[in-house]
């Protein structure tokens, strides 16, 4: 499987005055473009709440970063009669070759704060256990 994208596109609605102020800062050279401004603002907010994020990750026992689930991983767990509770803050990728029945048999719950990438069939199979 190819390396998954490390970004996710989102849509943000802004008031016209806020947008105008961003455009002014861009035109004055403070930021390269609107996206640069928005990323900077988001990073500042996340930095200011870093302790709260860390505490929540620990409390909720979330994996931080990228979790890749392969068919081989799931087959090994099924053979050992083990299950998997997916709890990720970041990106969870279930490989395209994972069969929906295998996913449903091994994965007991899915909680992803960020992006969840899997085939439509696997997402549908896991819908009942997705938080």
Z-matrix of the N, CA and C atoms (Angstrom, degrees):
N
C 1 1.452
C 2 1.528 1 108.76
N 3 1.295 2 116.83 1 138.35
C 4 1.467 3 121.80 2 178.45
C 5 1.522 4 110.28 3 -66.35
N 6 1.320 5 116.06 4 156.82
C 7 1.467 6 121.73 5 177.38
C 8 1.524 7 109.52 6 -58.73
N 9 1.326 8 118.05 7 125.30
C 10 1.468 9 119.77 8 -179.91
C 11 1.527 10 111.48 9 -68.60
N 12 1.302 11 115.18 10 150.13
C 13 1.468 12 120.64 11 176.11
C 14 1.523 13 108.68 12 -58.09
N 15 1.313 14 116.21 13 142.88
C 16 1.465 15 121.22 14 -179.68
C 17 1.521 16 112.09 15 -98.10
N 18 1.327 17 116.81 16 4.51
C 19 1.457 18 119.98 17 177.59
C 20 1.514 19 109.24 18 -128.84
N 21 1.301 20 115.27 19 160.51
C 22 1.459 21 122.61 20 177.91
C 23 1.518 22 107.43 21 -131.95
N 24 1.298 23 116.66 22 135.79
C 25 1.459 24 120.78 23 179.82
C 26 1.530 25 108.82 24 -82.39
N 27 1.337 26 115.87 25 134.52
C 28 1.456 27 121.48 26 175.54
C 29 1.526 28 108.52 27 -127.44
N 30 1.297 29 115.44 28 162.11
C 31 1.458 30 121.32 29 176.75
C 32 1.519 31 108.26 30 -115.48
N 33 1.317 32 115.93 31 133.79
C 34 1.456 33 121.37 32 -179.86
C 35 1.523 34 108.19 33 -127.21
N 36 1.309 35 116.98 34 129.18
C 37 1.462 36 121.24 35 174.16
C 38 1.519 37 108.39 36 -95.75
N 39 1.334 38 115.89 37 128.15
C 40 1.464 39 121.78 38 -179.66
C 41 1.516 40 109.41 39 -122.78
N 42 1.315 41 114.56 40 152.42
C 43 1.452 42 119.36 41 172.69
C 44 1.519 43 109.75 42 -67.49
N 45 1.316 44 116.26 43 154.94
C 46 1.460 45 120.61 44 -176.28
C 47 1.520 46 112.72 45 -64.66
N 48 1.314 47 117.31 46 -35.20
C 49 1.469 48 119.55 47 178.58
C 50 1.523 49 109.93 48 -68.16
N 51 1.343 50 117.37 49 -44.00
C 52 1.467 51 120.26 50 177.41
C 53 1.524 52 110.46 51 -59.37
N 54 1.325 53 116.05 52 -44.64
C 55 1.456 54 120.17 53 179.07
C 56 1.527 55 111.06 54 -62.18
N 57 1.307 56 116.71 55 -40.89
C 58 1.460 57 120.75 56 177.71
C 59 1.517 58 112.01 57 -62.76
N 60 1.335 59 116.66 58 -39.89
C 61 1.458 60 119.85 59 178.21
C 62 1.530 61 110.92 60 -65.28
N 63 1.322 62 116.51 61 -39.21
C 64 1.471 63 119.94 62 176.64
C 65 1.527 64 109.53 63 -62.34
N 66 1.331 65 115.97 64 -47.25
C 67 1.471 66 119.77 65 179.20
C 68 1.523 67 111.76 66 -59.58
N 69 1.328 68 116.95 67 -37.39
C 70 1.461 69 120.76 68 177.75
C 71 1.530 70 110.46 69 -62.60
N 72 1.326 71 116.73 70 -46.83
C 73 1.467 72 120.42 71 179.21
C 74 1.529 73 111.34 72 -62.88
N 75 1.320 74 116.86 73 -36.84
C 76 1.464 75 120.59 74 176.46
C 77 1.523 76 110.14 75 -65.37
N 78 1.335 77 116.21 76 -46.67
C 79 1.470 78 119.19 77 -178.08
C 80 1.524 79 111.99 78 -65.94
N 81 1.330 80 117.25 79 -26.18
C 82 1.466 81 121.35 80 178.07
C 83 1.527 82 112.17 81 -85.46
N 84 1.332 83 116.93 82 -1.36
C 85 1.460 84 120.81 83 175.00
C 86 1.516 85 116.24 84 88.60
N 87 1.322 86 117.87 85 7.23
C 88 1.468 87 119.97 86 178.48
C 89 1.524 88 111.45 87 -70.65
N 90 1.326 89 116.78 88 -30.15
C 91 1.460 90 122.98 89 179.95
C 92 1.516 91 108.41 90 -136.82
N 93 1.333 92 116.23 91 152.49
C 94 1.465 93 120.67 92 -178.98
C 95 1.527 94 111.64 93 -70.28
N 96 1.338 95 116.33 94 -35.08
C 97 1.463 96 121.46 95 -178.21
C 98 1.530 97 108.59 96 -166.94
N 99 1.310 98 117.11 97 179.39
C 100 1.476 99 121.49 98 -179.33
C 101 1.525 100 111.44 99 -59.33
N 102 1.324 101 116.33 100 -42.38
C 103 1.466 102 120.22 101 -178.90
C 104 1.518 103 110.70 102 -60.82
N 105 1.318 104 117.26 103 -42.53
C 106 1.460 105 121.86 104 178.54
C 107 1.529 106 110.35 105 -58.92
N 108 1.330 107 116.88 106 -43.85
C 109 1.464 108 121.08 107 178.21
C 110 1.533 109 110.76 108 -61.64
N 111 1.324 110 116.72 109 -48.77
C 112 1.470 111 120.98 110 -176.18
C 113 1.525 112 110.43 111 -64.31
N 114 1.333 113 117.24 112 -43.16
C 115 1.473 114 119.50 113 177.50
C 116 1.528 115 110.93 114 -60.91
N 117 1.333 116 116.72 115 -42.50
C 118 1.470 117 120.52 116 179.47
C 119 1.521 118 110.92 117 -62.37
N 120 1.321 119 116.76 118 -43.35
C 121 1.469 120 120.74 119 -179.91
C 122 1.529 121 110.75 120 -64.49
N 123 1.305 122 117.08 121 -42.30
C 124 1.468 123 120.58 122 179.31
C 125 1.521 124 110.42 123 -64.79
N 126 1.327 125 117.34 124 -44.44
C 127 1.476 126 119.99 125 179.11
C 128 1.525 127 111.77 126 -60.79
N 129 1.336 128 116.55 127 -40.93
C 130 1.474 129 119.17 128 177.99
C 131 1.526 130 110.73 129 -61.50
N 132 1.314 131 117.16 130 -43.11
C 133 1.466 132 120.18 131 179.13
C 134 1.526 133 111.14 132 -64.77
N 135 1.333 134 117.18 133 -43.35
C 136 1.464 135 120.05 134 178.92
C 137 1.527 136 111.24 135 -65.09
N 138 1.336 137 117.16 136 -39.56
C 139 1.470 138 120.37 137 176.87
C 140 1.524 139 111.05 138 -61.98
N 141 1.322 140 116.52 139 -38.79
C 142 1.467 141 119.70 140 -178.43
C 143 1.529 142 111.96 141 -71.27
N 144 1.315 143 117.58 142 -17.29
C 145 1.474 144 122.10 143 -179.97
C 146 1.527 145 112.11 144 -114.52
N 147 1.334 146 117.44 145 17.63
C 148 1.464 147 121.90 146 -173.91
C 149 1.528 148 112.67 147 -57.79
N 150 1.311 149 117.88 148 -40.49
C 151 1.464 150 120.78 149 -179.90
C 152 1.521 151 110.78 150 -64.54
N 153 1.323 152 117.33 151 -42.81
C 154 1.463 153 120.90 152 178.75
C 155 1.530 154 110.92 153 -63.68
N 156 1.321 155 116.77 154 -39.74
C 157 1.468 156 120.48 155 178.04
C 158 1.523 157 109.72 156 -63.80
N 159 1.328 158 117.71 157 -49.37
C 160 1.471 159 121.46 158 179.51
C 161 1.519 160 111.41 159 -57.20
N 162 1.336 161 116.66 160 -45.27
C 163 1.460 162 120.30 161 179.82
C 164 1.526 163 111.57 162 -62.44
N 165 1.323 164 116.92 163 -41.17
C 166 1.463 165 120.82 164 179.25
C 167 1.523 166 112.18 165 -67.13
N 168 1.337 167 116.25 166 -39.93
C 169 1.466 168 120.19 167 177.67
C 170 1.520 169 109.79 168 -61.17
N 171 1.323 170 116.87 169 -44.93
C 172 1.471 171 120.82 170 178.92
C 173 1.521 172 111.20 171 -64.38
N 174 1.327 173 116.79 172 -47.22
C 175 1.460 174 121.30 173 -177.26
C 176 1.526 175 111.48 174 -62.34
N 177 1.313 176 116.45 175 -39.64
C 178 1.465 177 120.67 176 -176.20
C 179 1.526 178 112.92 177 -92.22
N 180 1.321 179 117.05 178 3.46
C 181 1.467 180 124.14 179 -178.61
C 182 1.531 181 112.27 180 47.10
N 183 1.317 182 115.15 181 54.76
C 184 1.461 183 121.76 182 178.20
C 185 1.527 184 110.07 183 -92.59
N 186 1.327 185 116.22 184 144.12
C 187 1.460 186 120.75 185 169.24
C 188 1.517 187 106.59 186 -79.12
N 189 1.308 188 116.46 187 137.30
C 190 1.456 189 121.44 188 -177.51
C 191 1.521 190 109.30 189 -106.15
N 192 1.331 191 117.25 190 124.43
C 193 1.461 192 121.38 191 178.82
C 194 1.512 193 111.38 192 117.20
N 195 1.332 194 115.63 193 -131.73
C 196 1.460 195 121.76 194 -177.29
C 197 1.518 196 110.17 195 -115.64
N 198 1.324 197 115.93 196 131.42
C 199 1.459 198 122.29 197 173.60
C 200 1.515 199 107.50 198 -116.73
N 201 1.313 200 116.56 199 123.32
C 202 1.462 201 121.73 200 177.21
C 203 1.511 202 108.19 201 -111.72
N 204 1.326 203 116.27 202 125.03
C 205 1.458 204 122.46 203 -179.76
C 206 1.525 205 107.75 204 -109.39
N 207 1.326 206 116.21 205 121.93
C 208 1.457 207 121.14 206 -179.05
C 209 1.525 208 110.39 207 -106.28
N 210 1.308 209 115.18 208 163.11
C 211 1.467 210 119.82 209 176.59
C 212 1.526 211 109.72 210 -61.75
N 213 1.329 212 117.16 211 -39.38
C 214 1.471 213 120.55 212 179.34
C 215 1.529 214 111.12 213 -61.68
N 216 1.331 215 117.20 214 -41.96
C 217 1.469 216 120.83 215 177.41
C 218 1.527 217 110.47 216 -57.42
N 219 1.321 218 115.42 217 -48.33
C 220 1.465 219 119.89 218 -176.88
C 221 1.526 220 111.90 219 -68.47
N 222 1.322 221 117.58 220 -38.09
C 223 1.467 222 120.44 221 178.15
C 224 1.525 223 110.92 222 -64.57
N 225 1.333 224 116.48 223 -40.05
C 226 1.470 225 120.75 224 177.56
C 227 1.521 226 110.33 225 -62.66
N 228 1.323 227 116.93 226 -44.84
C 229 1.469 228 120.63 227 178.58
C 230 1.523 229 111.20 228 -63.05
N 231 1.342 230 116.35 229 -43.33
C 232 1.470 231 119.26 230 -179.61
C 233 1.522 232 110.40 231 -62.28
N 234 1.342 233 117.65 232 -42.68
C 235 1.467 234 121.15 233 179.51
C 236 1.527 235 111.38 234 -62.76
N 237 1.338 236 116.71 235 -33.39
C 238 1.467 237 121.49 236 179.46
C 239 1.528 238 112.02 237 -88.95
N 240 1.334 239 116.52 238 4.59
C 241 1.470 240 122.61 239 -178.15
C 242 1.531 241 112.13 240 57.75
N 243 1.335 242 114.75 241 39.98
C 244 1.463 243 121.87 242 177.40
C 245 1.517 244 108.97 243 -109.14
N 246 1.318 245 115.21 244 153.02
C 247 1.463 246 120.34 245 176.25
C 248 1.523 247 109.31 246 -114.15
N 249 1.318 248 115.31 247 173.27
C 250 1.464 249 121.10 248 -179.28
C 251 1.524 250 108.90 249 -134.50
N 252 1.325 251 116.16 250 125.69
C 253 1.461 252 122.62 251 171.67
C 254 1.528 253 105.86 252 -103.94
N 255 1.319 254 116.22 253 112.88
C 256 1.463 255 121.72 254 -177.99
C 257 1.522 256 108.20 255 -85.71
N 258 1.340 257 116.60 256 119.61
C 259 1.464 258 122.81 257 179.34
C 260 1.520 259 107.29 258 -139.27
N 261 1.327 260 116.15 259 102.21
C 262 1.464 261 121.17 260 -170.84
C 263 1.517 262 111.30 261 -131.83
N 264 1.331 263 115.57 262 138.27
C 265 1.452 264 122.46 263 166.64
C 266 1.518 265 105.14 264 -111.52
N 267 1.320 266 116.38 265 104.46
C 268 1.458 267 121.77 266 -176.91
C 269 1.508 268 110.00 267 141.08
N 270 1.327 269 116.39 268 -112.25
C 271 1.461 270 121.98 269 -176.14
C 272 1.515 271 110.09 270 -131.96
N 273 1.316 272 116.01 271 130.03
C 274 1.462 273 122.14 272 171.83
C 275 1.517 274 107.59 273 -116.71
N 276 1.326 275 115.65 274 125.86
C 277 1.463 276 121.70 275 178.38
C 278 1.523 277 108.01 276 -121.03
N 279 1.314 278 116.01 277 122.48
C 280 1.462 279 120.91 278 171.38
C 281 1.525 280 105.92 279 -104.36
N 282 1.318 281 115.63 280 118.86
C 283 1.463 282 121.05 281 -173.89
C 284 1.528 283 112.13 282 -53.98
N 285 1.321 284 114.59 283 151.95
C 286 1.464 285 121.60 284 -176.95
C 287 1.524 286 113.39 285 -64.71
N 288 1.343 287 117.67 286 -23.11
C 289 1.462 288 119.49 287 -178.73
C 290 1.532 289 113.34 288 -86.12
N 291 1.338 290 117.48 289 4.49
C 292 1.461 291 120.67 290 178.07
C 293 1.531 292 109.04 291 -77.61
N 294 1.307 293 115.51 292 124.52
C 295 1.456 294 121.98 293 179.23
C 296 1.532 295 109.31 294 -75.85
N 297 1.333 296 118.06 295 137.68
C 298 1.474 297 120.18 296 -179.60
C 299 1.532 298 113.00 297 -56.47
N 300 1.343 299 117.83 298 -37.40
C 301 1.470 300 120.12 299 179.36
C 302 1.521 301 111.34 300 -66.41
N 303 1.330 302 116.98 301 -37.87
C 304 1.469 303 120.93 302 177.40
C 305 1.525 304 109.78 303 -65.70
N 306 1.311 305 116.87 304 -44.57
C 307 1.467 306 120.52 305 178.85
C 308 1.524 307 110.57 306 -59.82
N 309 1.310 308 116.66 307 -47.38
C 310 1.468 309 121.08 308 -178.80
C 311 1.533 310 111.24 309 -63.73
N 312 1.326 311 117.65 310 -35.13
C 313 1.462 312 121.36 311 -178.25
C 314 1.525 313 112.65 312 -71.30
N 315 1.327 314 117.49 313 -30.50
C 316 1.474 315 120.35 314 -172.91
C 317 1.529 316 112.80 315 -106.11
N 318 1.312 317 117.91 316 -37.74
C 319 1.463 318 120.69 317 -174.93
C 320 1.522 319 109.47 318 -87.23
N 321 1.336 320 115.31 319 119.06
C 322 1.467 321 120.81 320 -175.95
C 323 1.512 322 113.62 321 -92.64
N 324 1.342 323 117.01 322 -25.14
C 325 1.460 324 120.44 323 178.39
C 326 1.523 325 109.62 324 -159.16
N 327 1.338 326 114.31 325 153.06
C 328 1.462 327 120.60 326 179.16
C 329 1.520 328 108.22 327 -134.41
N 330 1.340 329 115.19 328 120.69
C 331 1.458 330 121.68 329 172.12
C 332 1.522 331 106.57 330 -131.95
N 333 1.319 332 115.87 331 111.86
C 334 1.453 333 121.10 332 -179.55
C 335 1.521 334 108.60 333 -124.99
N 336 1.310 335 115.47 334 119.72
C 337 1.456 336 122.02 335 173.85
C 338 1.519 337 105.60 336 -103.80
N 339 1.303 338 116.20 337 99.09
C 340 1.460 339 122.45 338 -173.90
C 341 1.505 340 108.36 339 141.24
N 342 1.329 341 116.89 340 -119.34
C 343 1.461 342 121.14 341 -177.60
C 344 1.525 343 110.28 342 -124.56
N 345 1.323 344 115.42 343 138.95
C 346 1.462 345 123.56 344 179.43
C 347 1.517 346 107.72 345 -121.59
N 348 1.332 347 116.43 346 114.91
C 349 1.461 348 120.60 347 -177.90
C 350 1.515 349 109.77 348 -117.37
N 351 1.307 350 114.25 349 121.39
C 352 1.466 351 122.21 350 178.28
C 353 1.522 352 106.65 351 -160.44
N 354 1.323 353 115.77 352 165.92
C 355 1.459 354 118.82 353 177.67
C 356 1.531 355 109.00 354 -64.12
N 357 1.317 356 115.45 355 158.19
C 358 1.472 357 119.49 356 178.01
C 359 1.512 358 111.29 357 -58.53
N 360 1.325 359 115.82 358 -39.37
C 361 1.463 360 119.81 359 -178.64
C 362 1.530 361 111.41 360 -64.13
N 363 1.334 362 117.12 361 -41.90
C 364 1.471 363 120.69 362 178.64
C 365 1.515 364 110.28 363 -67.99
N 366 1.334 365 117.69 364 -43.16
C 367 1.465 366 119.80 365 177.25
C 368 1.519 367 111.34 366 -59.30
N 369 1.330 368 116.96 367 -41.11
C 370 1.473 369 120.66 368 178.70
C 371 1.524 370 110.68 369 -65.46
N 372 1.333 371 117.00 370 -40.90
C 373 1.463 372 120.77 371 179.79
C 374 1.525 373 111.94 372 -65.37
N 375 1.350 374 116.54 373 -32.11
C 376 1.459 375 120.55 374 -177.52
C 377 1.535 376 112.78 375 -94.32
N 378 1.307 377 117.57 376 -3.81
C 379 1.469 378 120.94 377 -177.65
C 380 1.532 379 113.19 378 -51.54
N 381 1.336 380 118.76 379 -42.73
C 382 1.479 381 117.87 380 -179.82
C 383 1.526 382 114.80 381 -64.22
N 384 1.328 383 118.79 382 -20.31
C 385 1.470 384 120.73 383 -178.14
C 386 1.529 385 112.10 384 -110.61
N 387 1.330 386 116.62 385 8.32
C 388 1.464 387 120.27 386 -179.28
C 389 1.508 388 110.14 387 -90.51
N 390 1.343 389 114.83 388 127.94
C 391 1.468 390 121.34 389 179.58
C 392 1.512 391 108.92 390 -81.44
